[in-house]
Amino acid sequence: MAAVVSYRKAYDGHFERLNREWIEAHFVVEDADREVFRDPEGAIIARGGQIFFVEENGKVQGTCAVVRHDLEVYEIAKMGVAEAARGKGFGDLLMEAALGFAREVGARRVFIVSNTRLAPAIRLYQKHGFTRVPLGGEHRYARADIQLELTL
């Protein structure tokens, strides 16, 4: 049975591991990634965001961050599911938790920056109501070539 849980300091290593897995498979780890990996609590939680994890049978299988940009704008970021755990709906569970959190804290707009090479991820975002918009200047990643947005 899978369950979504909120951030715990003990999960920092899982946050980095799960994100490095997909980043290194398709791209290169950037300075902006390293900054967040060094201190996820300071970079995300302390600024009003949240990080969610999917646990299955005592193993952390996925993660997703919700990053606060201002009172009404949040970003879904650093979403990754372990390769061996894909296809089990964990991305949906993480997205539902992330969007629930965004609604709870009063977000009006949620955006995602990604890369079109990550077709399964793009399909997941669209399934949850995100639509493509012009790539804005709100991101810090060279690999970003697409932005999607959801108005709550």
N, C-alpha and C positions, 0 to 999 in steps of 0.2 A: 504494500500500500504506500502510495506516494503522498507526501505532505509538503506544503510550502511553509517555510519559517522565515522570520525576519532576521536581520543582521545579528551576528554574535562575533565578537573579536576572534574567537577560536576558528572562525570560518575564513579568515583573511587568506590563508594558503589555498583554500578551495576556490575562492574568488579569482585569484591569480592563475591557478592551474587551469581552470575551465576556460578562462578567456585567452590565455596563451595558446591553448590547444587550437582554437579556431583562427586566431590571428596568425600564428606561425604556419598554419596549414595553407593560408591564402596570401598573406602579406608579410610585413615585418613589424615587430613591436616598435612603437614610436615613443618619443620622450613623454608625450601626454599619457600614454598607457603606463609607463614606468612610474610616473608621478602618482597616479591613482593606485597602482599596485603597492607602492611604498606605504601609503596611509589611506586605505579606503574609508576608514572612519572619519578622518579629518577632511578628506576631499569630497565625501558624499553625505554621510550621516550628519556631521556637525553643521553642515550648510542647509539642513532641512530636507535632505533626501532620504532614501531608504535603499537597502539592498536585500533582495529576496533570494532564497535558496530552495531547491527541491531536494528533499531527502527521500530515498527509497531503500527500505531494509537497512537503515543505519548508514547508508552511503550518500554523500552529497553528489547529486547527478546534474545539477543545473543551477544557474544564477542569473540575476538580472538586476540592474541598478536603475533607480529613479533619481535623476539629478535635478535639483532646484536651480532654476536660472533667475527667477524673480517670483513674486507672490502668485502670479497666474500662469507662468510658463515653466514647464518641466520637460525633461528629456529622458527617454528610455535609452539606456546605454549598457554596454558591457553584458549583453545577453549571450549566454553560452550554455549548451547542453553537452555533456560527455558524449563522445561519438558512439559508444556502446549503448547509450540510453536514448538515442534519437528514435523518433517514430512512436513514442509512448504518450505523446500529448503533454510533455513537460513544458514545452514552449508556450502552449496555451495556458497552462497553470500559472506560469511565471507572468505572462502578459496580463492575465486576469488580476493577479495580485498587484502588479504594478499600476494598472489603470484604477483599481479600487483605491489604492493609496493616493494616487493623483486626485481622484474625486474627493476623497476624505479631506485633503489639505486645501481644497479650493482651486485646483488648477483649472484653467479655462482652455489652455492649449497645451498639447503634448506633442513633441516631435521626436523623430528618430533620424539620425544620419547613418548611412550604411554604404554598401557597395553593391552594384548590380550583379557582380559575380556570385553573390550570396542569394541566389534565387529562392531557395526554400525559406530563408529568413524574410525576404521581401513578401512572399506569399503569406507567411504568418502575420505580418504587420497588416497587410491588406485585408486579410480575413477578420481582423479585429477593428476594421473601420478606418485605418490610416489611408490617406491618399497622397499621391506624389505632388510635391510643390517644388518650386525652384530651390536649388541648393543655396542656403543662406550662409551668412558669415558667423553663425552661432557654433560652429564646430572647430575642432583643433586637430583634425586628422587628415593627413595627406591622402589616405586611402578612400576617403569619402567621395562618392560621386552621385549620390542620390539622397534626397531628404523626403521624408513622409511626415504627415501631420494629421492630428485628430483634434477636433474642437469638441470639448466636453460641455 
